């Protein structure tokens, strides 16, 4: 039980850490170098340098205290003249020693809280227990001491306590670590650049366009990855071209016997079986045309077209449709100009209408309206509707929906909506199924509700 809880804890920690890790390979590599450098810097600064600095600072303070005691004894025991004692202190010990007037005992207290002053105060207090006071500035340390015979004050530079040495040590450590990290980043960028080029090249690969592979360089592993990607892409391109050619040949070979059978049916005596056979042949010919249309994705010329004119042309084309009834609401006077191909857009809308006619019962509503910098074509019907579970699948090639949406005609290819979505995406638009109310939705129609969204060209 304990092992399971421990394993769950480490699993949770790994997921938590992974969430906060950088996403790019360069930043992760930099983190791998930065963490050990930071740890070494902190460890050496807090454990080694701090302890060493305390030891050195205490030794320097004790040395200053011993020098002051030595000079005071020379003067009190009359070994040397006072002037010689002062001269010796300045030349040999860098200590300016002077006699001070008598002070009150309250004057002697520790008023400096920095560590170096505390170390010097402790060292002097051990040798001069009668009274010690220390004042410190940026460049000079002043100390008053009391002996059995006199009061003294001495001045010494703060450099004797190693003040600048410690600061220079910290500056040097920071600069060297920063230079090391900069050099590491530059070298890592050079190593990761070939991998980034391969990633950008692979990201721009589409079924219709394979960009030229960049020069394969870098480490041996990266070169092997580049060679493997090139071989894989070439193989996929070959397979795609073979499948494309197979569909073209198959569709072309099917059209010839179908046309011959249709011609022979016209010489047969009229009957219900002949009529049904002709309808099946016409449907098969339509399926072959759809296969060819889906397989051959030709580049179309783009121009500025009025989308409202395309809908008017389709309205005339579907005017005498026996059933269901189509209600056209093409909006008021507005500049419905978009950049695209008129024939492709007409084919797209016709496919959407064919899908609505196939499933509608009695009524279809086609509505066009502008919204900000885009236009929206809304097509609704009173059929069985599209379930929520398949709203993203109906635009897939060869998808024919589920049993709840029963079409009036059988033998659908499942390519109409796929072709429509391809055309809309080519025009930088969007084709979606809505289940929420829109501003032009007809509440009397409870069937499919499809939006075709295209950007306006101003």
C-alpha positions as CSV (number, residue, x, y, z in Angstrom):
1,X,0.0,0.0,0.0
2,X,2.8,2.3,0.9
3,X,4.7,1.5,-2.3
4,X,1.5,2.4,-4.4
5,X,1.1,5.7,-2.6
6,X,4.8,6.6,-3.1
7,X,4.6,5.7,-6.8
8,X,1.5,7.7,-7.2
9,X,3.2,10.7,-5.5
10,X,6.2,10.5,-7.8
11,X,3.9,10.1,-10.8
12,X,2.0,13.3,-9.8
13,X,5.3,15.2,-9.3
14,X,6.6,14.2,-12.7
15,X,3.4,15.4,-14.4
16,X,3.5,18.7,-12.4
17,X,7.1,19.3,-13.3
18,X,6.5,18.4,-16.9
19,X,3.7,21.1,-17.0
20,X,6.1,23.9,-16.1
21,X,9.1,22.7,-18.2
22,X,9.9,24.7,-21.4
23,X,8.4,23.5,-24.6
24,X,11.4,24.0,-27.0
25,X,14.5,21.9,-27.2
26,X,16.8,24.9,-26.9
27,X,15.3,26.1,-23.6
28,X,15.3,22.6,-22.2
29,X,19.0,22.2,-23.1
30,X,19.7,25.6,-21.6
31,X,17.9,24.5,-18.4
32,X,20.0,21.4,-18.2
33,X,23.1,23.6,-18.1
34,X,21.7,26.4,-16.1
35,X,20.6,24.3,-13.1
36,X,24.0,22.7,-12.4
37,X,25.7,26.1,-12.8
38,X,23.3,27.8,-10.5
39,X,23.6,25.0,-8.0
40,X,27.4,25.2,-8.1
41,X,27.3,29.0,-7.8
42,X,24.9,28.9,-4.8
43,X,26.7,26.0,-3.1
44,X,30.2,27.5,-3.5
45,X,29.0,30.9,-2.4
46,X,27.0,29.8,0.6
47,X,29.0,26.8,1.8
48,X,32.6,27.4,0.7
49,X,33.1,31.1,0.1
50,X,31.0,32.2,3.1
51,X,32.8,29.9,5.5
52,X,36.1,30.9,4.0
53,X,35.3,34.6,4.2
54,X,34.3,34.3,7.8
55,X,37.5,32.5,8.7
56,X,39.6,35.1,6.8
57,X,37.7,38.0,8.2
58,X,38.1,36.8,11.8
59,X,41.8,36.2,11.2
60,X,42.3,39.7,9.8
61,X,40.4,41.3,12.6
62,X,42.4,39.4,15.2
63,X,45.6,40.5,13.4
64,X,44.5,44.1,13.6
65,X,43.7,43.7,17.3
66,X,47.1,42.1,18.0
67,X,48.9,45.0,16.2
68,X,47.0,47.6,18.2
69,X,47.8,45.8,21.4
70,X,51.5,45.6,20.5
71,X,51.6,49.3,19.8
72,X,49.8,50.2,23.0
73,X,52.3,48.1,25.1
74,X,55.2,49.7,23.4
75,X,54.0,53.1,24.4
76,X,52.8,52.2,28.0
77,X,56.0,50.3,28.8
78,X,58.1,53.2,27.5
79,X,60.0,50.9,25.1
80,X,59.8,53.5,22.3
81,X,59.0,57.2,22.1
82,X,55.3,57.9,21.3
83,X,56.2,59.5,18.0
84,X,58.1,56.4,16.9
85,X,55.2,54.2,18.0
86,X,52.8,56.2,15.8
87,X,55.3,56.2,12.9
88,X,55.7,52.4,13.2
89,X,52.0,51.9,13.2
90,X,51.4,53.8,10.0
91,X,54.4,52.4,8.1
92,X,54.3,48.8,9.2
93,X,50.7,48.1,10.2
94,X,48.7,50.8,8.3
95,X,47.2,51.9,11.7
96,X,47.0,55.5,12.7
97,X,47.1,55.4,16.5
98,X,46.3,58.5,18.6
99,X,45.6,59.2,22.3
100,X,42.1,60.1,23.1
101,X,40.5,62.1,26.0
102,X,38.8,60.3,28.7
103,X,35.3,59.0,27.8
104,X,32.3,58.0,29.8
105,X,31.6,54.3,30.1
106,X,28.4,54.7,28.1
107,X,30.4,55.8,25.1
108,X,31.8,52.3,24.7
109,X,29.1,50.2,23.0
110,X,28.8,48.4,19.7
111,X,26.9,50.5,17.2
112,X,27.9,48.8,14.0
113,X,25.9,45.7,13.0
114,X,27.7,44.5,9.9
115,X,29.6,41.2,10.2
116,X,33.1,42.7,9.7
117,X,32.6,45.3,12.5
118,X,31.3,42.6,14.8
119,X,34.3,40.4,14.1
120,X,36.7,43.3,14.9
121,X,34.7,44.3,18.0
122,X,35.0,40.7,19.3
123,X,38.7,40.5,18.7
124,X,39.3,43.9,20.4
125,X,37.0,43.1,23.3
126,X,39.1,40.0,24.1
127,X,42.3,42.0,24.3
128,X,40.7,45.3,25.7
129,X,37.9,44.2,28.0
130,X,37.6,47.6,29.7
131,X,35.9,49.2,26.7
132,X,35.7,49.2,22.9
133,X,33.7,51.3,20.4
134,X,33.8,50.9,16.6
135,X,32.6,53.4,13.9
136,X,32.9,52.5,10.3
137,X,32.6,54.4,7.0
138,X,33.0,53.2,3.5
139,X,36.8,53.6,3.5
140,X,37.9,53.9,7.1
141,X,37.3,52.0,10.4
142,X,37.6,54.1,13.6
143,X,37.9,52.3,16.9
144,X,38.2,53.7,20.5
145,X,39.7,51.4,23.2
146,X,40.4,51.7,26.9
147,X,43.4,50.3,28.7
148,X,44.5,50.4,32.3
149,X,46.4,53.6,31.7
150,X,45.1,55.5,28.7
151,X,42.3,55.9,26.1
152,X,43.3,55.3,22.5
153,X,41.7,55.8,19.1
154,X,43.0,54.2,15.9
155,X,42.1,54.4,12.2
156,X,42.7,51.7,9.6
157,X,41.4,51.3,6.0
158,X,38.5,48.9,5.4
159,X,40.6,47.1,2.8
160,X,42.5,45.4,5.6
161,X,39.3,43.4,6.3
162,X,39.2,42.0,2.8
163,X,36.1,44.1,1.8
164,X,37.1,44.6,-1.9
165,X,38.4,41.1,-2.2
166,X,35.1,39.6,-1.4
167,X,33.2,41.9,-3.7
168,X,35.6,41.3,-6.6
169,X,35.3,37.6,-6.0
170,X,31.5,37.8,-6.3
171,X,31.7,40.0,-9.4
172,X,34.2,37.6,-11.0
173,X,32.0,34.6,-10.3
174,X,28.9,36.3,-11.7
175,X,30.7,37.5,-14.9
176,X,32.4,34.1,-15.5
177,X,29.1,32.2,-15.0
178,X,27.3,34.6,-17.3
179,X,29.9,34.3,-20.0
180,X,29.8,30.5,-19.7
181,X,26.0,30.5,-20.1
182,X,26.2,32.8,-23.2
183,X,28.8,30.6,-24.8
184,X,26.7,27.5,-24.0
185,X,23.6,29.2,-25.6
186,X,25.5,30.1,-28.8
187,X,26.9,26.6,-29.2
188,X,23.5,25.0,-28.5
189,X,21.8,27.2,-31.0
190,X,24.4,26.1,-33.6
191,X,23.7,22.5,-32.8
192,X,19.9,22.8,-32.8
193,X,19.7,24.9,-36.0
194,X,19.7,21.9,-38.4
195,X,17.0,20.2,-36.3
196,X,14.9,23.4,-36.4
197,X,15.3,23.6,-40.2
198,X,14.1,20.0,-40.5
199,X,11.1,20.8,-38.3
200,X,10.1,23.8,-40.3
201,X,10.5,21.9,-43.6
202,X,8.4,19.0,-42.3
203,X,5.7,21.5,-40.9
204,X,5.2,23.0,-44.4
205,X,4.7,19.7,-46.2
206,X,1.2,19.3,-47.6
207,X,-0.3,16.6,-50.0
208,X,-0.2,19.1,-52.8
209,X,3.2,20.7,-52.1
210,X,6.5,19.3,-50.8
211,X,9.1,22.1,-50.3
212,X,12.7,21.6,-51.1
213,X,14.6,19.8,-48.3
214,X,17.2,22.0,-46.7
215,X,20.8,21.0,-46.5
216,X,21.3,18.1,-44.1
217,X,24.0,19.1,-41.6
218,X,24.7,19.0,-37.9
219,X,25.5,16.0,-35.7
220,X,25.4,12.5,-37.0
221,X,22.0,11.7,-35.3
222,X,20.4,14.8,-36.9
223,X,21.8,13.9,-40.3
224,X,20.3,10.4,-40.0
225,X,16.9,11.9,-39.0
226,X,17.1,14.2,-42.1
227,X,17.9,11.3,-44.4
228,X,15.1,9.2,-42.9
229,X,12.5,12.0,-43.3
230,X,13.5,12.6,-46.9
231,X,13.1,8.9,-47.7
232,X,9.8,8.7,-45.9
233,X,8.4,11.8,-47.7
234,X,9.5,10.5,-51.1
235,X,7.8,7.2,-50.4
236,X,4.6,8.9,-49.3
237,X,4.7,11.1,-52.3
238,X,5.1,8.1,-54.6
239,X,2.2,6.3,-52.9
240,X,0.0,9.4,-53.2
241,X,0.8,9.8,-56.9
242,X,0.1,6.1,-57.5
243,X,-3.2,6.2,-55.7
244,X,-4.1,9.4,-57.6
245,X,-3.3,7.8,-60.9
246,X,-5.2,4.6,-60.0
247,X,-8.4,6.6,-59.3
248,X,-8.0,8.5,-62.5
249,X,-7.6,5.4,-64.6
250,X,-10.4,3.6,-62.8
251,X,-12.8,6.5,-63.2
252,X,-11.9,6.9,-66.9
253,X,-12.3,3.2,-67.6
254,X,-15.7,3.1,-65.9
255,X,-17.1,6.0,-67.9
256,X,-16.7,4.2,-71.3
257,X,-18.8,1.0,-70.5
258,X,-21.4,3.1,-68.7
259,X,-21.8,5.4,-71.7
260,X,-22.1,2.3,-73.9
261,X,-24.7,0.6,-71.7
262,X,-26.7,3.9,-71.5
263,X,-26.7,4.1,-75.3
264,X,-27.9,0.5,-75.6
265,X,-30.7,1.1,-73.1
266,X,-32.2,3.7,-75.4
267,X,-32.8,1.1,-78.1
268,X,-34.7,-1.2,-75.7
269,X,-38.5,-1.1,-75.6
270,X,-39.8,1.2,-72.8
271,X,-40.6,-0.6,-69.5
272,X,-40.2,0.0,-65.7
273,X,-37.1,-2.2,-65.6
274,X,-35.4,-0.2,-68.4
275,X,-36.3,3.1,-66.7
276,X,-34.9,1.9,-63.4
277,X,-31.7,0.7,-65.2
278,X,-31.2,4.1,-66.9
279,X,-31.6,5.8,-63.5
280,X,-29.0,3.6,-62.0
281,X,-26.7,4.2,-64.9
282,X,-27.1,8.0,-64.6
283,X,-26.4,7.7,-60.9
284,X,-23.3,5.7,-61.5
285,X,-22.1,8.3,-64.1
286,X,-22.7,11.0,-61.5
287,X,-20.7,9.0,-58.9
288,X,-17.8,8.7,-61.3
289,X,-17.8,12.4,-62.0
290,X,-17.8,13.1,-58.2
291,X,-14.8,10.7,-57.8
292,X,-12.9,12.6,-60.5
293,X,-13.8,15.9,-59.1
294,X,-12.6,14.9,-55.6
295,X,-9.4,13.3,-57.0
296,X,-8.4,16.1,-59.3
297,X,-7.9,19.3,-57.3
298,X,-7.0,21.8,-59.9
299,X,-5.7,25.3,-59.2
300,X,-8.4,27.8,-60.0
301,X,-8.0,31.4,-61.0
302,X,-9.1,33.9,-58.3
303,X,-11.0,37.1,-59.0
304,X,-13.3,39.5,-57.2
305,X,-16.8,38.0,-57.5
306,X,-20.2,39.0,-56.1
307,X,-21.4,36.1,-54.0
308,X,-25.0,37.3,-54.3
309,X,-24.8,36.9,-58.1
310,X,-23.7,33.3,-57.6
311,X,-26.8,32.6,-55.4
312,X,-29.1,34.3,-58.0
313,X,-27.7,32.0,-60.7
314,X,-28.3,28.9,-58.5
315,X,-31.8,30.2,-57.7
316,X,-32.7,30.2,-61.4
317,X,-31.1,26.8,-61.8
318,X,-33.2,25.2,-59.0
319,X,-36.3,27.2,-59.6
320,X,-38.3,24.4,-61.1
321,X,-37.3,21.8,-58.6
322,X,-40.5,19.8,-57.9
323,X,-39.8,19.0,-54.2
324,X,-38.9,20.3,-51.7
325,X,-39.6,24.0,-51.8
326,X,-36.6,26.3,-51.5
327,X,-37.1,29.7,-49.9
328,X,-34.4,32.2,-50.9
329,X,-33.6,35.2,-48.7
330,X,-30.6,36.8,-50.4
331,X,-30.4,39.9,-48.2
332,X,-30.7,43.6,-49.0
333,X,-28.4,45.6,-51.2
334,X,-24.9,45.0,-49.9
335,X,-21.4,44.6,-51.4
336,X,-21.0,40.8,-51.1
337,X,-17.7,40.9,-52.9
338,X,-15.2,38.1,-52.1
339,X,-11.9,36.9,-53.6
340,X,-12.3,33.5,-55.2
341,X,-13.4,31.4,-58.1
342,X,-17.0,31.7,-59.2
343,X,-17.3,28.1,-60.6
344,X,-15.8,26.6,-57.5
345,X,-18.1,28.6,-55.2
346,X,-21.2,27.7,-57.3
347,X,-20.2,24.0,-57.1
348,X,-19.8,24.3,-53.3
349,X,-23.2,25.9,-52.7
350,X,-24.9,23.4,-55.1
351,X,-23.4,20.5,-53.1
352,X,-24.8,22.0,-50.0
353,X,-28.2,22.4,-51.6
354,X,-28.1,18.8,-53.0
355,X,-27.5,17.6,-49.5
356,X,-30.4,19.6,-48.1
357,X,-32.7,18.4,-50.9
358,X,-31.7,14.8,-50.3
359,X,-32.8,14.9,-46.6
360,X,-35.5,17.6,-46.5
361,X,-39.1,16.8,-46.3
362,X,-41.0,19.8,-47.7
363,X,-39.0,23.0,-47.1
364,X,-35.5,24.5,-47.3
365,X,-34.5,27.9,-46.3
366,X,-31.4,29.7,-47.8
367,X,-30.4,32.9,-46.1
368,X,-27.5,35.3,-46.8
369,X,-26.4,38.0,-44.4
370,X,-23.3,40.0,-43.6
371,X,-21.5,40.0,-40.2
372,X,-18.6,42.3,-39.5
373,X,-15.9,41.5,-42.1
374,X,-17.5,38.3,-43.4
375,X,-20.6,36.9,-45.0
376,X,-22.6,34.0,-43.8
377,X,-24.8,31.6,-45.9
378,X,-27.2,29.7,-43.8
379,X,-28.9,26.6,-45.2
380,X,-31.7,24.9,-43.2
381,X,-34.1,22.1,-43.9
382,X,-37.0,20.4,-42.1
383,X,-35.4,16.9,-42.3
384,X,-34.3,14.6,-39.5
385,X,-31.3,16.8,-38.7
386,X,-27.7,16.0,-37.9
387,X,-26.8,14.3,-34.6
388,X,-24.3,16.1,-32.4
389,X,-22.0,13.0,-32.4
390,X,-21.3,13.2,-36.2
391,X,-21.3,16.9,-36.8
392,X,-17.5,16.9,-37.3
393,X,-17.5,13.7,-39.4
394,X,-20.0,14.6,-42.1
395,X,-17.3,16.6,-44.0
396,X,-15.0,13.6,-44.1
397,X,-14.7,11.9,-47.6
398,X,-17.0,8.9,-48.1
399,X,-18.8,9.5,-44.8
400,X,-22.6,8.8,-45.3
401,X,-24.0,9.6,-41.9
402,X,-25.9,7.2,-39.7
403,X,-29.2,5.4,-40.0
404,X,-31.2,8.3,-38.5
405,X,-30.7,10.5,-41.6
406,X,-32.2,8.5,-44.3
407,X,-31.8,9.9,-47.8
408,X,-34.4,9.9,-50.5
409,X,-32.0,8.4,-53.0
410,X,-29.6,5.6,-52.5
411,X,-26.1,5.2,-53.7
412,X,-24.6,8.4,-52.3
413,X,-20.8,8.7,-52.7
414,X,-20.3,10.7,-49.5
415,X,-18.1,13.3,-51.3
416,X,-20.4,16.2,-51.7
417,X,-19.8,17.8,-48.4
418,X,-16.1,16.9,-48.5
419,X,-15.7,18.8,-51.8
420,X,-17.7,21.7,-50.4
421,X,-15.5,22.0,-47.4
422,X,-12.3,21.8,-49.5
423,X,-13.5,24.7,-51.6
424,X,-14.5,26.8,-48.6
425,X,-11.1,26.2,-47.0
426,X,-9.4,27.2,-50.3
427,X,-11.2,30.5,-50.0
428,X,-10.1,30.9,-46.4
429,X,-13.6,30.3,-45.0
430,X,-15.3,27.9,-42.7
431,X,-18.1,25.3,-43.0
432,X,-19.8,24.2,-39.8
433,X,-22.9,22.6,-38.4
434,X,-24.8,24.7,-35.8
435,X,-27.0,23.5,-33.0
436,X,-27.5,26.9,-31.4
437,X,-29.7,29.7,-32.6
438,X,-28.4,32.2,-35.1
439,X,-29.9,35.6,-35.9
440,X,-31.5,34.3,-39.2
441,X,-32.5,30.8,-38.0
442,X,-36.1,29.7,-38.9
443,X,-37.6,28.1,-35.7
444,X,-40.1,26.2,-37.9
445,X,-37.3,24.2,-39.5
446,X,-35.8,21.6,-37.1
447,X,-33.5,19.8,-39.5
448,X,-29.9,20.4,-40.5
449,X,-28.5,23.9,-40.0
450,X,-25.2,24.5,-41.9
451,X,-23.3,27.8,-42.0
452,X,-20.9,28.7,-44.8
453,X,-18.6,31.6,-43.7
454,X,-16.5,33.5,-46.2
455,X,-14.3,36.6,-45.6
456,X,-15.2,39.8,-47.5
457,X,-12.9,41.6,-49.8
458,X,-12.9,45.3,-49.1
